[in-house]
Every structure is written in structure tokens, then in C-alpha cells.
């Protein structure tokens, strides 16, 4: 069995680090890593908390450290497959970001810029038109940008509309941002109806458009833009189509909001994305239409579900399985534990064929884990061979590997 794996893709996340309140790097690092992409970090600033609904926060500008980090990576020949930038501490850091891109971005490096500066019609604290002008100059360097509606309007020089957002208004935004050099424009927080919210992406080079919508939840949820953009950037770097990456990132963001509401997590501490992606995701993101009977109406219904939603559906059973494995290992005699350490864990049955389950078990237990060649049928074939040789069977378990060593 070939146990070799391809090299990890690597994204350089260039954001601030807010120690408390999940946003920026405290979101980008875990979300990107959970997709199977390595996340390298260039912090632009360090804050004790983010600046929404917190007071008395501390702030340290790290402008002087950005280029030295980039130059070091350049000297050691670090391969960067994607760059994902977010909050910048000052307009001057926009120029530093451009110089950083010159250092670490190859011609095929995917550049994703989230122009974090405003929401709900106004700038964030200590941000003004100078930052907007700085971001506008960066658009031509970006393959993908992910502004919210407020940021898109500011960058495009158009009036902000709080909603509902018409197709004509979105078309104006896409046209203006495309003219500034942006490749793919993904506008977040779009409200086509008062009770619906989502994200709309347009490839300004081809005119290709995609949308992903969900029921709207009242109020403000901090860090959702970072959750969405982190997942979108990582999935695109892994080669997912724009439509699939958009749908999956939107599903992850919506599920994070729902989990926060179920837990009654205070809004200022960010959304609960932890634990949603417990299994190893595929490079290609699957979206499948399934049909069945709606339990609410009793009528036939078809819905589209993504791999992220399926992962969430089996997350709890997967955790239960891992806990059971640990419980069995704790009760296993030391000599058998030594056998496991030598021979590893062998997985069989249909559940073992879930993509990434063997990697999850190996990561959680630290024991080499493999799936047998015929996971669905091997138990039945083994039982049949045992029945054919009942007279030769003996009580108890036999370590076949050790028995072969003793014969040798």
C-alpha cells in the first residue's frame, strides 16, 4: 500500500492577531489548517482583543517586522501557494503588503485580499478614506477580493445600500471593482431579500457568477468574514472550483453562526467554528443534490448539500468512535499495546471508507492506521475461512506477526 502523500499547499496569512475574540489570524490559522493547507503567518499588529464591543484594548503595530519576515522566507526559498491578507494597521502597511507580495509570491501564487475596513455603512475604529484609497491601489494585485457590501461600495465609489440588494446594484459593484483590476470579486453579506443573506461571486474576466444564500440571523456576528474568506482562500488554493468553494465557505460560516446561537455564545467573542470540520477534507469539494421526504411538511423535497455539511452531520459519531478507541486502548494489556505500536491499527467495514477517517484516527491516537484493501467484504471472507477451518481454531487471540517471527 502506498503511504506517500503529496506536499501540503501553503498559504501566507497576513493579518492582525487579536488575542481574544475570534477574528483575523485566530480564525485564519485554524480554519486554513483544518482544510489540509499549511498556514504561515505574517502578523500586521497585535491587539488584546478586536475593536468591536470591547473597550480598553491594547494595540501594537508590527509594520517594522513584515518585510524582514518576508525577506527571510525569500532567502530560505519557502514556497508560497497562496497569500491571504486581511486587516492592515495603517495605509502605509498597504505598501508594505505590495512589497511583501513582490518577495514571496510566485507568478502562480493565488492572492486573496480581504479589504477589512468597514461594515454596516461606516468605517471601523481608526480607519478612514486613506485606507480605502490604499486598498483600491492593491486591487490590481489580487486574484480574488472578498469585501462586504459596505467595503465594496467604498472601493467602487458608489453609495452604500443597506439592503435589499438588487441585481442591478450588484452589477454596478462588480463592474466598478473589475475596472480597478480585481479578478474574482466575492461580495459578502448580500441581502437579496430581508430574511435572506449570503455571498455572491463574479469572475470579472469571464462574467461567470455564483451565489450562495442562507436564512438571515438578526444581529452582528464578529469574525464571520474571516471564517468565510479563510475557507474560500484555502479551498481555492487546493484547486476547488469557485462555485464549490463559495458554497462550502458559506455553509461553514452559516453553521458557525448557528452553533454560536445554540450555545448562546456572546457575540463579541466570535462565532463557534471549532469542531465543524473534524474529518480530513478532500481537495475537491463535493456538492450533491439529495431527494427525500421533508419531515416538516411531509412532502418530497430535493436539497443540495456540501461536504462540509456532511462532515458536520457525522462529527459527533466520529468523536464518539475516537473516545471509544481511547477507552479500549486504556484497557488493553501492555503486551497488546506493544503489538499495536508495532503493527498499527487496521480499519475495516464501510465506515472506514469515509474519506480521511484513517488519518483522523492516526492523528488522534498517534498509532499508524491503515484501511484494508477490501474493507466492505474482508470480515465476511475472514469469517468464511474461519468456519472452513473450525477444527484448527484455538481459544483466544493470536498475534500472527509474532507467530511468524517465532517460526523464523
C-alpha positions as CSV (number, residue, x, y, z in Angstrom):
1,X,0.0,0.0,0.0
2,X,1.4,3.4,-1.0
3,X,1.5,5.6,2.1
4,X,3.1,8.6,0.4
5,X,1.3,11.9,0.5
6,X,1.6,15.0,-1.8
7,X,3.3,18.1,-0.4
8,X,1.0,20.4,1.6
9,X,-0.1,23.6,-0.1
10,X,0.9,26.7,1.9
11,X,-0.9,30.0,2.4
12,X,0.7,33.1,3.9
13,X,-1.9,34.8,6.1
14,X,-1.2,38.5,6.6
15,X,-3.5,39.7,9.3
16,X,-3.5,41.2,12.7
17,X,-3.5,39.0,15.8
18,X,-6.3,39.7,18.2
19,X,-5.6,37.7,21.4
20,X,-9.3,37.4,22.4
21,X,-12.4,37.4,20.2
22,X,-12.1,35.1,17.2
23,X,-11.2,37.1,14.1
24,X,-8.2,37.6,11.8
25,X,-5.3,35.3,12.5
26,X,-7.1,33.5,15.3
27,X,-9.6,32.4,12.7
28,X,-7.4,32.1,9.6
29,X,-4.8,29.8,11.2
30,X,-7.2,27.0,12.5
31,X,-9.7,27.2,9.5
32,X,-7.0,27.1,6.9
33,X,-5.2,24.3,8.7
34,X,-8.4,22.3,9.0
35,X,-8.8,22.3,5.2
36,X,-5.4,20.5,4.9
37,X,-3.5,23.6,3.9
38,X,-0.4,24.8,5.9
39,X,-0.9,28.3,7.2
40,X,2.2,30.5,7.6
41,X,1.6,33.9,9.3
42,X,2.8,37.4,9.0
43,X,1.1,39.5,11.7
44,X,0.5,43.1,10.9
45,X,-0.4,44.1,14.5
46,X,-1.1,42.5,17.9
47,X,-4.2,43.5,19.8
48,X,-5.5,42.3,23.2
49,X,-9.0,42.0,21.6
50,X,-10.6,43.0,18.4
51,X,-12.1,46.5,18.4
52,X,-15.8,45.6,18.2
53,X,-17.8,45.8,21.5
54,X,-14.5,45.8,23.5
55,X,-13.0,48.8,25.2
56,X,-9.6,49.5,26.6
57,X,-7.9,47.2,24.1
58,X,-4.1,47.3,23.6
59,X,-2.5,47.7,20.2
60,X,1.0,47.2,18.8
61,X,1.9,48.0,15.2
62,X,4.2,45.4,13.6
63,X,4.9,47.2,10.4
64,X,8.7,47.0,11.1
65,X,8.5,43.2,11.1
66,X,6.5,42.5,8.0
67,X,9.3,42.9,5.3
68,X,12.0,41.2,7.4
69,X,9.8,38.1,7.7
70,X,9.1,38.1,4.0
71,X,12.8,38.6,3.2
72,X,13.7,35.7,5.4
73,X,11.2,33.4,3.7
74,X,12.6,34.6,0.4
75,X,16.1,33.7,1.4
76,X,15.3,30.2,2.5
77,X,13.2,29.6,-0.7
78,X,9.9,29.0,1.0
79,X,7.2,28.1,-1.5
80,X,4.0,30.1,-1.1
81,X,1.0,28.8,-3.0
82,X,-1.4,31.4,-1.8
83,X,-1.4,34.8,0.0
84,X,-4.5,35.8,2.1
85,X,-4.4,39.3,3.5
86,X,-6.9,41.0,5.8
87,X,-6.8,43.8,8.4
88,X,-4.0,46.3,7.9
89,X,-3.0,48.5,10.7
90,X,-2.4,51.6,8.6
91,X,-2.5,52.8,5.0
92,X,1.3,52.5,5.0
93,X,1.0,48.8,5.5
94,X,-0.8,48.5,2.2
95,X,2.5,49.5,0.5
96,X,4.3,47.0,2.8
97,X,1.9,44.3,1.6
98,X,2.7,45.1,-2.0
99,X,6.4,44.8,-1.3
100,X,5.7,41.5,0.6
101,X,3.9,40.2,-2.4
102,X,7.0,41.0,-4.5
103,X,9.1,39.0,-2.1
104,X,7.1,35.8,-1.6
105,X,4.5,35.5,-4.4
106,X,5.4,33.4,-7.5
107,X,3.6,34.0,-10.8
108,X,1.2,31.2,-10.0
109,X,0.6,32.2,-6.3
110,X,-3.1,32.8,-5.6
111,X,-3.5,36.3,-4.0
112,X,-6.7,36.8,-1.9
113,X,-7.2,40.2,-0.4
114,X,-10.0,40.9,2.1
115,X,-10.2,44.7,2.4
116,X,-11.1,44.8,6.0
117,X,-12.1,48.4,6.9
118,X,-15.9,48.9,7.3
119,X,-19.3,47.4,7.8
120,X,-22.9,48.5,8.1
121,X,-22.2,51.7,6.2
122,X,-19.3,53.1,8.2
123,X,-15.6,52.6,8.8
124,X,-14.2,50.6,11.7
125,X,-12.5,52.4,14.5
126,X,-9.4,54.5,13.5
127,X,-9.9,53.8,9.8
128,X,-10.8,56.4,7.2
129,X,-10.7,57.2,3.4
130,X,-6.9,56.9,3.3
131,X,-7.2,53.2,4.0
132,X,-9.9,52.9,1.3
133,X,-7.5,54.5,-1.2
134,X,-4.7,52.2,-0.2
135,X,-6.8,49.1,-0.7
136,X,-8.0,50.5,-4.0
137,X,-4.4,50.6,-5.2
138,X,-4.0,46.9,-4.2
139,X,-6.9,45.5,-6.2
140,X,-4.8,45.0,-9.3
141,X,-2.5,42.7,-7.4
142,X,-5.4,40.4,-6.3
143,X,-6.7,37.3,-7.9
144,X,-9.7,37.3,-5.5
145,X,-11.1,40.0,-3.2
146,X,-13.8,39.4,-0.5
147,X,-15.3,42.8,0.5
148,X,-18.6,43.0,2.3
149,X,-21.2,45.3,0.8
150,X,-20.0,48.4,2.6
151,X,-16.4,47.8,1.6
152,X,-17.4,47.1,-2.0
153,X,-19.4,50.3,-2.2
154,X,-16.5,52.3,-0.7
155,X,-13.9,50.8,-3.1
156,X,-16.2,51.3,-6.1
157,X,-17.1,54.9,-5.1
158,X,-20.8,54.0,-5.0
159,X,-23.4,54.8,-2.4
160,X,-23.9,52.2,0.3
161,X,-27.3,50.4,0.2
162,X,-28.2,48.6,3.4
163,X,-30.5,46.2,1.6
164,X,-32.3,44.7,-0.1
165,X,-29.6,44.5,-2.8
166,X,-30.8,44.3,-6.4
167,X,-29.1,42.5,-9.2
168,X,-28.5,45.9,-10.8
169,X,-26.8,47.3,-7.7
170,X,-24.5,44.2,-7.6
171,X,-23.7,44.5,-11.3
172,X,-22.6,48.1,-10.7
173,X,-20.3,47.0,-7.8
174,X,-18.8,44.2,-9.9
175,X,-18.2,46.4,-12.9
176,X,-16.6,49.2,-10.9
177,X,-14.3,46.8,-9.0
178,X,-13.4,44.8,-12.1
179,X,-12.4,48.1,-13.7
180,X,-9.9,48.7,-10.9
181,X,-8.2,45.4,-11.7
182,X,-9.8,42.9,-9.4
183,X,-10.1,39.3,-10.9
184,X,-12.7,37.5,-8.9
185,X,-14.9,39.7,-6.7
186,X,-16.8,38.0,-3.9
187,X,-19.2,40.3,-2.1
188,X,-20.3,39.1,1.3
189,X,-23.3,40.0,3.3
190,X,-25.6,40.4,0.3
191,X,-29.3,40.6,1.1
192,X,-31.5,39.8,-2.0
193,X,-34.4,39.7,0.5
194,X,-34.9,41.0,4.0
195,X,-34.8,37.5,5.5
196,X,-32.0,36.1,3.2
197,X,-28.3,36.7,3.3
198,X,-25.3,35.3,1.5
199,X,-22.4,35.8,-0.8
200,X,-22.1,36.5,-4.5
201,X,-19.0,35.9,-6.6
202,X,-18.3,37.3,-10.0
203,X,-15.3,36.5,-12.2
204,X,-14.8,39.9,-13.8
205,X,-12.7,38.4,-16.5
206,X,-15.3,36.0,-17.8
207,X,-18.6,37.3,-16.4
208,X,-19.2,34.0,-14.5
209,X,-21.3,34.5,-11.5
210,X,-22.3,32.3,-8.5
211,X,-24.3,32.9,-5.4
212,X,-24.8,31.0,-2.1
213,X,-27.6,32.1,0.2
214,X,-28.9,31.2,3.7
215,X,-31.6,32.4,6.1
216,X,-30.6,35.6,7.8
217,X,-29.9,35.7,11.5
218,X,-30.6,39.0,13.3
219,X,-27.7,41.0,14.8
220,X,-23.9,41.2,14.2
221,X,-21.6,38.2,14.3
222,X,-17.9,39.2,14.6
223,X,-15.4,37.2,12.6
224,X,-17.7,35.7,10.1
225,X,-16.0,37.5,7.2
226,X,-12.7,36.0,8.4
227,X,-14.2,32.5,8.6
228,X,-15.6,32.8,5.1
229,X,-12.6,34.3,3.5
230,X,-10.2,31.8,5.2
231,X,-12.2,28.8,4.0
232,X,-12.6,30.3,0.5
233,X,-8.9,31.0,0.1
234,X,-7.8,27.6,1.3
235,X,-10.3,25.7,-0.9
236,X,-9.3,27.7,-4.0
237,X,-5.6,27.0,-3.3
238,X,-6.5,23.3,-3.1
239,X,-8.0,23.5,-6.5
240,X,-11.7,23.7,-5.8
241,X,-13.9,25.3,-8.4
242,X,-15.2,28.8,-7.5
243,X,-18.8,27.6,-7.2
244,X,-17.9,24.8,-4.9
245,X,-15.5,26.9,-2.7
246,X,-18.2,29.6,-2.4
247,X,-20.9,27.1,-1.3
248,X,-18.7,25.3,1.2
249,X,-17.3,28.5,2.7
250,X,-20.8,29.9,3.0
251,X,-22.0,26.7,4.6
252,X,-19.2,26.7,7.1
253,X,-19.9,30.4,8.1
254,X,-23.6,29.7,8.5
255,X,-23.0,26.6,10.6
256,X,-20.6,28.6,12.8
257,X,-23.3,31.2,13.4
258,X,-25.9,28.5,14.2
259,X,-23.6,26.8,16.7
260,X,-23.0,30.2,18.4
261,X,-26.7,30.8,18.7
262,X,-27.3,27.3,20.1
263,X,-24.5,27.8,22.7
264,X,-25.6,31.4,23.4
265,X,-22.0,32.5,22.9
266,X,-21.6,36.2,23.5
267,X,-21.4,37.9,20.1
268,X,-18.2,39.8,20.8
269,X,-16.2,36.6,21.3
270,X,-16.8,35.5,17.7
271,X,-18.5,32.5,16.2
272,X,-18.1,28.9,17.1
273,X,-16.4,27.3,14.1
274,X,-14.4,24.8,16.3
275,X,-15.2,21.1,15.7
276,X,-17.2,21.6,12.5
277,X,-14.5,20.1,10.2
278,X,-13.3,17.1,12.3
279,X,-12.5,14.8,9.3
280,X,-9.9,15.4,6.7
281,X,-11.4,17.3,3.7
282,X,-10.9,16.4,0.1
283,X,-9.1,18.7,-2.3
284,X,-12.2,18.7,-4.4
285,X,-15.3,20.0,-2.6
286,X,-18.4,17.9,-3.3
287,X,-21.9,19.3,-3.7
288,X,-24.7,16.8,-4.3
289,X,-28.4,17.0,-4.7
290,X,-30.3,14.6,-2.5
291,X,-34.0,13.8,-2.5
292,X,-36.3,12.6,0.3
293,X,-39.3,13.4,2.4
294,X,-39.3,16.7,4.3
295,X,-40.0,15.9,8.0
296,X,-41.6,19.4,8.4
297,X,-44.1,19.2,5.5
298,X,-44.2,15.5,4.8
299,X,-43.7,16.3,1.1
300,X,-41.0,15.2,-1.3
301,X,-38.1,17.6,-1.4
302,X,-34.7,17.9,-3.0
303,X,-31.8,19.9,-1.4
304,X,-28.2,20.5,-2.2
305,X,-25.7,19.6,0.5
306,X,-21.9,20.1,0.6
307,X,-19.1,18.0,2.0
308,X,-18.8,20.5,4.9
309,X,-22.4,19.8,5.9
310,X,-21.9,16.1,5.7
311,X,-18.8,16.4,7.9
312,X,-20.8,18.3,10.5
313,X,-23.5,15.6,10.4
314,X,-21.0,12.8,11.3
315,X,-18.8,14.9,13.5
316,X,-20.4,13.7,16.8
317,X,-20.4,10.0,15.9
318,X,-16.8,10.4,14.8
319,X,-15.9,11.9,18.2
320,X,-17.7,9.0,19.9
321,X,-15.7,6.5,17.9
322,X,-12.4,8.2,18.9
323,X,-13.4,8.2,22.5
324,X,-14.2,4.5,22.3
325,X,-10.9,3.8,20.7
326,X,-9.1,5.6,23.5
327,X,-11.2,3.7,26.1
328,X,-10.2,0.4,24.5
329,X,-6.6,1.3,24.4
330,X,-6.6,2.3,28.1
331,X,-8.0,-1.2,29.0
332,X,-5.7,-3.1,26.7
333,X,-2.9,-5.1,28.3
334,X,0.6,-3.7,27.9
335,X,1.8,-6.5,25.7
336,X,-1.0,-6.0,23.2
337,X,-0.4,-2.2,23.2
338,X,3.2,-3.0,22.2
339,X,1.8,-5.1,19.3
340,X,-0.4,-2.2,18.3
341,X,2.5,0.1,18.3
342,X,4.4,-2.3,16.1
343,X,1.7,-3.4,13.7
344,X,-0.6,-0.4,13.8
345,X,-4.4,-0.2,13.7
346,X,-6.2,-1.9,10.8
347,X,-9.6,-0.5,9.9
348,X,-12.3,-2.5,8.1
349,X,-16.0,-2.0,7.3
350,X,-17.9,0.6,5.4
351,X,-17.3,3.3,7.9
352,X,-13.5,3.0,7.4
353,X,-14.0,4.1,3.8
354,X,-15.1,7.6,4.9
355,X,-12.5,9.9,3.4
356,X,-9.9,10.9,5.9
357,X,-11.2,8.6,8.8
358,X,-7.9,6.7,8.9
359,X,-5.9,9.9,9.0
360,X,-8.2,11.2,11.8
361,X,-7.7,8.0,13.9
362,X,-3.9,8.1,13.3
363,X,-3.7,11.8,14.3
364,X,-5.8,11.3,17.4
365,X,-4.1,8.1,18.7
366,X,-0.6,8.5,17.4
367,X,-0.7,5.0,16.1
368,X,-0.1,4.1,12.4
369,X,-3.6,3.4,10.9
370,X,-4.4,1.7,7.6
371,X,-7.5,0.6,5.8
372,X,-7.6,-3.0,4.5
373,X,-7.8,-3.5,0.7
374,X,-11.4,-4.9,0.7
375,X,-12.9,-3.1,3.7
376,X,-16.5,-4.0,2.9
377,X,-16.1,-7.7,2.4
378,X,-13.0,-8.7,4.4
379,X,-14.8,-9.5,7.6
380,X,-17.2,-11.8,5.7
381,X,-14.4,-13.5,3.9
382,X,-12.5,-14.0,7.1
383,X,-15.5,-15.5,8.9
384,X,-15.9,-17.9,6.0
385,X,-12.3,-19.0,6.2
386,X,-12.7,-19.5,9.9
387,X,-15.8,-21.7,9.5
388,X,-13.9,-23.8,7.0
389,X,-11.2,-24.4,9.5
390,X,-13.0,-24.7,12.8
391,X,-11.1,-27.8,13.9
392,X,-7.8,-25.9,13.6
393,X,-9.0,-22.9,15.6
394,X,-7.8,-22.3,19.2
395,X,-9.2,-20.3,22.1
396,X,-8.0,-16.7,22.4
397,X,-6.3,-14.2,20.1
398,X,-3.1,-15.0,18.2
399,X,-0.6,-12.4,17.1
400,X,0.2,-13.7,13.6
401,X,3.1,-11.3,13.1
402,X,4.8,-12.5,16.3
403,X,4.0,-16.2,15.4
404,X,5.7,-15.7,12.1
405,X,8.7,-14.2,13.8
406,X,8.9,-17.2,16.2
407,X,8.9,-19.6,13.3
408,X,11.7,-17.8,11.6
